[in-house]
Amino acid sequence: MRKINAFSTPIITFQNKELLPELKDYILSLKVDGIDSNIAPLLKNNLKESKFNLFTHENKIIKETELFITSCLKKAINDLKNQDEDYDIKINESWFHIGRKNSSHDVHIHPNCSWCGVFYVQSGDRDCGGKTIFNNPIQSNFVDYATIIMREPAVIIHPEDGKLALFPSYLNHYQTLYTGDEERIVIAFNSIILQKQN
């Protein structure tokens, strides 16, 4: 017997709380109000969103955050490939959300990239929603005792200060309703990963 585990979809998490205090102060200093990106505003409820150029800012904490994220992407891809290579990692879009009470972000994907991520700078009040839900990309047309083991409907990422979640761009995902009083601050980004030319 030979088994092939096909079509596996990894979601990979890392942790870094050291960046958070300075990163939060910088994001709040930008005083974004509304959906500055003008991207899919109808999917975003009670959110403020920056333009999609956060990592182009010439700021020390932003550069440190980008370096942390790209190093995590490198580790994740090398782990998946069981290799130790260097990559040309381009963060082609990066932005932040500030979610207030009763904020949510409806189902969407991130086009024009390969790997994406969310970095929870301030996850908000505990047990008040705001989870990131990744829907299963494999849709079965029949359910019985054999297929039910392959039908996990979704993966839930619980928000936690300093958590970074990396995922392939094709995954449908959304933020559940957040009902807490403390604002949530989340950085998101899209990336393109190429083999580095020596």
N, C-alpha and C positions, 0 to 999 in steps of 0.2 A: 504494500500500500504506500502511496505517495500523496501527501497533502500539500496543496498550494493555498496559502492564505492570500487571496486576491483583494485588491481594491481597499487596502487599509488606509485610513485617514488619521494621521497623527495630529494631536494638539499638545503642544509642549509648553510647560510653564517654568519660569525662573523667578527669583526673588531678589529685590534690592531696595532696602528702605533708606539707605544712606543719601540717595539723591533727593528724597522727597521734600524736606523743609525748604531748601533753596528753590527747587523746581516749582513748588506750590506758590511761593512768593512771586516768582517771575511770571507765572501764568496769570495770577490775579492782577499783577501790575499792568498787564496789557489791556485790561478793562474792555474785553469783548462783550458786546451786547447784541443779541440776536444771532442769526445764522449768517455770519460774515462770508462763509464759503459759497453761499447760494447753491449748494449741492443738495438736491432732494429734500427741500425744506418740509414737504408734506409728511415725510417719514419721521420727523423729529418733533417731539412734543415737550414743551417746557425746558428746552435745552438752549444754551448758548454754544456757538461753535465758531472756532477761528477759521481763518483762511487755511488752505492746505499747504502751507509753506513753513511750518514751525521750525523744522530742522535747518532751514536756511538762515535763521537768525544768528547773528554773530554775538553769541552770548556764551559764557563759560559753562553754565549749568546745562544749557541746551546741547552743546557739543559733547559734554560728558554723558548725557542721556543717550545721544545718538551712538556714541562709542559703546556704551553698555548694550544697547539693542543690537547693533551689528555684530558684536562679539557673541551674543546669545544666538543670533541667527547662524553664525558660523558653527558654533558648537552643535546646534540642533541638526543642521544639514550633514555635518560630518558624522554625527551619531546615526542618522538614518542611512547613510551610505557606508557606514563602518569603515571610514577612511579618515585621513588627517590632511586636508587640503586647505589652501587659501582661496578666497573668493573675492571677486569684485562685487561688493554689495552696494547697491544704489537704493537709497530711500527716496522714491520718486514723489511721494506725497506724505505729509505728516500734519497732524492737527490736534486740537484738544476740544473736549466737551466739558462744559460745566452744567451739571444736571441739578435742577432745583426740585422741590417737593412736587410729586406727581409727574416726574419726567419719564420718558420712555423713548425708545428708538425702534421703529418697526423693522420687519424682516428685510434684509438686503445682502448683497455680496459686494466684493471690492473688485472691479474690473481693472484690466491693464496692468497686472502685476502677478507675481507668483506666490509670495508669502506676505502675510499681514500680521498685525498684532495690536493688542490693547495693553496699556500699562496703567494700572490703577494708582494714581497719585494720592487721591483721597477717596476712599470707598464709600463714605457716608455712614449713616446710622446703621448699626448691626440689625440684621433680620427685618429690614424694611424694603426688601426687593432689590432691584437694580442688578440682577444676575445677568450674565451673558449666556444665552442659550444657542448652541450649535445644533441645527437640525441634521438628521441622518441624510447623507446624500444618496443613499441606496433606497429606492422605493420598490418594495415588493408588491406584486399584484395578487398575492394569495398568502394567507396565513394558516399554517397548521403546526403540528408539534415539531416538524423538522425546520421550518423557516423562522419560527419565533425566536430562536437563539440568535438570529442575524438581524433582528428588528428592534434594536435599541433605538427608541424614537429620537433621543437627543442627548447631548452632553451638556451638563450645567457647570459653568465656571462661577464660583462664588466670589464676589468682589472682596479683595483684601489689600490693604495698603502695601504697595511695593511689589505686587504680583504682576508679572509680565506673562501674557498668554500669546503664543505664536500659532498660526494656523494657515492652511492653504487657502488661497483666495476664492476657490469655488464653493466654500462652505457657506450656506445660508445661515445667518445668525441675527440675533436681535437682543435688545436690552429690555428686560421686564420692567414693569411699572415700579418706580422707586417712590416710596411714601415717607421717607425720613425728612427731618428738618435740616440736617447738615448738608451742605452742598457736596455733590460728587464731582471729582475732577479726574478725567480719564484722557490719556494721550492715545491716539491711534495712528497707524502708519501703514503704508504699502511699500513693498520692496521688489526689486528685480535682482536676481542672484546669478552671476555669470562666473565661469571659470577664469581665474586670474591668469593673464598672459605673462610668462616670464621673459 
